[in-house]
Amino acid sequence: MQKFKMFALAVAITFSSVLSASTNPIEKAEPASITETVGKLLKNPNFQLSKEVNVIVDIFINENDEMVVLSVDTDNKLVENYIKSRLNYKKLSKEAIDYRKSFKIPVKMIKLN
């Protein structure tokens, strides 16, 4: 259980530091809110990785305030399916979004000992 908590913390830190350093001028929504939501949804995976995996997740926000995963840039099918199952069609708060916008979110999943 401790490993999963450490993993979730690492994912949350990665999201907040990488996305807050990004300067994409077309994004009007507050990146921290989207990042926090994605970080929370990706907590506690039910698998362990044999090596660190870095991916870029392309997300679209639809008219129902839901995230739609357009792509997950990885060859690891386990990670791809996990991210899609956790993020697809999950609602965002109205304060966190700008309708019909696309976001690229870096995700770093680390191997825990």
C-alpha positions as CSV (number, residue, x, y, z in Angstrom):
1,M,0.0,0.0,0.0
2,Q,2.9,2.3,0.8
3,K,4.3,1.8,-2.8
4,F,1.0,2.9,-4.3
5,K,0.8,6.0,-2.1
6,M,4.4,7.0,-3.1
7,F,3.5,6.3,-6.8
8,A,0.4,8.5,-6.6
9,L,2.4,11.3,-4.9
10,A,5.1,11.1,-7.6
11,V,2.4,11.3,-10.3
12,A,0.8,14.3,-8.7
13,I,4.1,16.1,-8.3
14,T,5.1,15.4,-11.9
15,F,1.8,16.7,-13.2
16,S,1.9,19.9,-11.1
17,S,5.5,20.8,-11.8
18,V,5.6,19.9,-15.5
19,L,2.3,21.4,-16.5
20,S,2.8,24.6,-14.4
21,A,6.1,25.2,-16.2
22,S,4.3,24.9,-19.6
23,T,3.4,28.1,-21.4
24,N,0.9,27.2,-24.0
25,P,-1.0,30.4,-24.7
26,I,-4.1,28.8,-26.2
27,E,-5.1,27.1,-22.9
28,K,-7.4,29.4,-21.0
29,A,-8.4,27.0,-18.3
30,E,-6.3,26.9,-15.2
31,P,-3.8,24.1,-15.7
32,A,-3.5,23.3,-12.0
33,S,-7.1,22.3,-11.8
34,I,-6.9,20.0,-14.8
35,T,-3.6,18.6,-13.6
36,E,-5.0,18.0,-10.1
37,T,-8.0,16.2,-11.5
38,V,-5.9,14.0,-13.7
39,G,-3.5,13.3,-10.9
40,K,-6.3,12.2,-8.6
41,L,-7.9,10.0,-11.3
42,L,-4.6,8.2,-11.9
43,K,-3.9,7.4,-8.3
44,N,-3.5,3.8,-7.0
45,P,-2.9,1.7,-10.1
46,N,-3.5,-2.0,-9.7
47,F,-0.2,-2.9,-11.4
48,Q,3.6,-2.4,-11.0
49,L,5.9,-1.3,-13.8
50,S,9.3,-2.9,-14.6
51,K,10.7,0.5,-15.7
52,E,9.8,4.1,-15.7
53,V,7.2,5.2,-18.4
54,N,6.9,8.7,-19.7
55,V,3.8,9.5,-21.8
56,I,2.0,12.4,-23.3
57,V,-1.8,12.2,-23.0
58,D,-3.8,14.3,-25.5
59,I,-7.2,15.2,-23.9
60,F,-10.2,17.0,-25.4
61,I,-12.9,18.6,-23.2
62,N,-16.3,18.1,-24.8
63,E,-19.5,20.1,-24.4
64,N,-20.6,17.9,-21.4
65,D,-17.5,19.0,-19.4
66,E,-16.0,15.5,-19.8
67,M,-12.4,14.6,-20.7
68,V,-12.0,12.5,-23.8
69,V,-8.6,10.8,-24.3
70,L,-7.6,11.3,-27.9
71,S,-4.3,9.6,-27.6
72,V,-1.7,8.2,-25.2
73,D,1.8,8.4,-26.6
74,T,3.2,5.0,-25.4
75,D,3.9,1.5,-26.6
76,N,3.0,0.1,-23.2
77,K,-0.6,-1.2,-23.7
78,L,-1.1,-1.7,-19.9
79,V,-0.3,2.0,-19.2
80,E,-2.4,3.1,-22.2
81,N,-5.4,1.1,-21.2
82,Y,-5.1,2.2,-17.5
83,I,-4.9,5.9,-18.4
84,K,-7.8,5.7,-20.9
85,S,-10.0,3.7,-18.4
86,R,-9.3,6.2,-15.6
87,L,-9.7,9.5,-17.6
88,N,-12.2,8.9,-20.5
89,Y,-15.6,10.7,-19.9
90,K,-14.7,11.9,-16.4
91,K,-16.4,15.2,-15.6
92,L,-14.4,18.3,-14.8
93,S,-15.6,21.2,-12.7
94,K,-16.8,24.2,-14.8
95,E,-14.1,26.4,-13.2
96,A,-11.3,24.1,-14.6
97,I,-12.3,24.0,-18.2
98,D,-12.7,26.0,-21.4
99,Y,-15.1,24.2,-23.8
100,R,-13.8,22.3,-26.8
101,K,-10.2,22.7,-25.9
102,S,-7.5,20.2,-26.3
103,F,-4.7,19.7,-23.8
104,K,-1.4,17.7,-23.9
105,I,-0.6,16.5,-20.4
106,P,2.8,14.8,-19.6
107,V,2.5,11.8,-17.3
108,K,5.5,10.1,-15.7
109,M,4.8,6.7,-14.2
110,I,7.7,5.4,-12.1
111,K,8.8,2.0,-11.1
112,L,8.6,1.4,-7.3
113,N,11.0,-0.9,-5.6
